[in-house]
Amino acid sequence: MSKKYRKSRLLDPEAYDALNKLKFECAADLGLTQYCKENNDHYKGDLTARENGSQGGPIGGEMVKRMIATYERNSRL
C-alpha cells in the first residue's frame, strides 16, 4: 500500500484527548461549537466535503496557530 493511503497516527496516543480538548476550545472561541462536540460523536455524512471544509477549516486553522504559538513560547525557555 502506498504512503498516501496510510492513516496518520499520533506519536503519543495519549495526545488524542488533548487534541480533542484543544479542538473544542478553539471551536468555542470561534462560536462554532455546533460543528465540534466534546465527545467527537457527531454524524456529518449528509454534508458535502465543501460544507465540512468550510465549517471545520477555521477550527483546524486556529488549532495550528495555537500549537505554533505554544511551541514558540516554550522553545524560548
Stockholm file with secondary structure:
# STOCKHOLM 1.0

chainA/1-77         MSKKYRKSRLLDPEAYDALNKLKFECAADLGLTQYCKENNDHYKGDLTARENGSQGGPIGGEMVKRMIATYERNSRL
#=GR chainA/1-77 SS CCGGGSCCCCSSTTHHHHHHHHHHHHHHHHTCGGGCCTTCCCCCTTSCHHHHHHHHHHHHHHHHHHHHHHHHHHHTC
#=GC SS_cons        CCGGGSCCCCSSTTHHHHHHHHHHHHHHHHTCGGGCCTTCCCCCTTSCHHHHHHHHHHHHHHHHHHHHHHHHHHHTC
//
